[in-house]
Amino acid sequence: MPLTYTQYVASLENLLVIPAGDANLATDLPNIIDDAELRIYRELDLLDTSVRATAALTAGNRNFTLPSSAGTFVVVSELNVVTPSTTTAPDSGTRNPLLPASNEMLNSLWPSVAGSTVPQYFAMVNQQLAIVGPWPAAAYTVEVVGSIRPASLSSSNVTTLLSTYWPDLLIAASMVRAAGYQKNYGQGVDDPKMAITWESHFQELLKGADIEEMRKKFTSEGWSSDDPAKIATPART
């Protein structure tokens, strides 16, 4: 069942066996949510965190700052230069995919603006900055495809991707971290197995969610959207 923020908090209070509106839980709740959400996003390559956004290069400047209109990119999957340079909408022009390379390669092959033309390669400099080579001869539009971090669940953001489609994973991951809130980590505690039990449950849920995501992207068995065959042999190729 999808969860709203209020339902999520009520579920945690019930599972932790604490009074509704507990002030100590409210203090630690942002940390619990961050721990759970970031863990799930890192362990599952969720199709729904993939977005497309565009920004323009500057003629004679190889630096390209990733756009943030669709969110902050965490992982970049594609950079496509759109030609002709007067075209801003990717679907109205021609996408020219850039190949990933190293900073050293681009510095060696294109150390200056000389020979500037349509870029063919890119290299990441930091989380939000890339360089391209050859240097751009015009202000080409670049389409960026990659993964972002959606906004976290909160009192002002009452539903999220995870609370809607993966509420079971969200609760399980939250309870692992919440065991720390209740000081139930380690042997010298009231319930030393609490975190271990919830961690085991989370791992079981994660296996099914991971397979489902692979099916969505046609990266399941035999590069299909089929559920991996448990009996049929040999495996599809």
Beta strands, then each sheet from edge to edge (+ up, - down):
strand 1: 50-56
strand 2: 63-65
strand 3: 73-83
strand 4: 94-97
strand 5: 99-100
strand 6: 121-126
strand 7: 129-133
strand 8: 141-148
sheet 1: 1+ 8- 3+ 4-
sheet 2: 2+ 7- 6+ 5+
end
